[in-house]
Amino acid sequence: MKTLAVAVSMLLLAAAPKDDVSKKVTETYAAAADWLVTQQDKSGAWTQAVGDKVAPSPSFTGLIVAALGSAPGELKAKYKEPVHKATEYLLSKVNADGSIGEGPTGTFVKTYATGIALMAFSSVERTDKVANAIRGAQAYLRQNQLKEGKDLGGMGYGDDSPSGKKGVANLSTTGFAAEGLKMSGLPQDDEFWKLVVQFVRSCQNNSETNKNPEFLAAMKAKGLSVGDDGSLYYGPIADPGAQKAGTKKIADKEVIQGYGSMTYDGIKTYLYAGLKKDAPEVKSAVDWVRKNYSVEIHPGFAFDQVQRHHLRGLYHYYLVMARALEAVGENPFETFDGKKHDWAREIGEQLVKSVKENKLWKNENPGWFEGDPILVTGYVLMTCDVLLRNMK
């Protein structure tokens, strides 16, 4: 009897920390969501600060709708009304071509904003109006996927300035589009997935699979080479200055430095597109994660106590990390040092620890708009949706 009691006590002790983390994440989520609701504009949107101006933002609004629309249990019901109001705002911003864009004309960064809006529409009740918006957004994104050239399969931000500048194809925008298309149920055999795999390969340090001839020729002309550590980077751009983490020297080669958020974005996009975990593209990227797993810094960016480069884009990193590891389906996730990580719990602990006193998140490194607490808190709530599904 005593042995049984001891065994039960040990089991309860083992379970308690995880239960405690889940409870703290849920409580922190609710407090942060309550704060976000107080920041909602009368139009139903959430706003973005651009210079000295504040304007309603479909992208920020879409992120928060996607988060609260996928909230666990009672939390989803609690935020039903602000989500409905925000969804109506997004529906009012749908253009004739099915897109949603930023700015007063609704024509800026259309690909990026449409991918995020599609995530939002996929997270709420599929009324006739929402279903029509989903079909329109899917069609717009599929049509605007590049079908030829160096950036085959990729997507740029869209019309991102009054001058009509399109922006370069990149894995970040492509990843948001792929996420929206996956969430909205785009069939696995759609041509989009076949093409997107080709683009993601062009963003990876894997000479076995990165065979993009135009990109490789441009790299050679710049004295650059494709590496072999499996990491992924911003895009097939043969310009060290345009790569977010720069380049590094490996033996006699100068290669593009891959980093965490793009590597996780690549992993989940490959898996969404139907590649298996033992595919060389996926395996090499996951192996990079096994060597560079972290919930404290953004791996791939050099540690800098003053400039805080290692925190750049940290909260977007948490989001794609959680999405990718959920897609991989390995929990605990074992790293090459032999440690087994309950990644959902570890990310959750980090988020609870880093929340500000007024129940919001804001990155100490303001790069990539992460100095804006509305954006960052939206990222965190989307991340928590994934974590709470996967906490053991």
Buried (B, 14 or more C-beta within 10 A) or exposed (E): EEEEEEEEEEEEEEEEEBEEBBEBBBEBBBBBBEBBBEBBBEBBBBBBBEEEEEBBBBBBBBBBBBBBBBBBEEBBEBBBEBBBBBBEBBBEBBBEBBBBBBBEEBBBBBBBBBBBBBBBBBBBEEEEEBEBBBEBBBEBBBEBBBEEEBBBBBBBBBBBEEEEEBBBBBBBBBBBBBBBBBBBEBEEEBEBBEBBBBBBBBBBBBBEBBEBEBBBEBBEEEEBBBBBBBBBBBBBBBBBEEBBBBBBEBEEBBBBBBBBBBBBBBBBBBBBBEBEBEBBBBBBBBBBBBEBBBBEBBBBBEEEEEEBBBBBBBBBBBBBBBBBBBBBEBBBBEBEEEEEBBBBBBBBBBBBEBBEEEBBBBBEBBBBBBBBBBBBBBBBBBBBBBBBEBBE
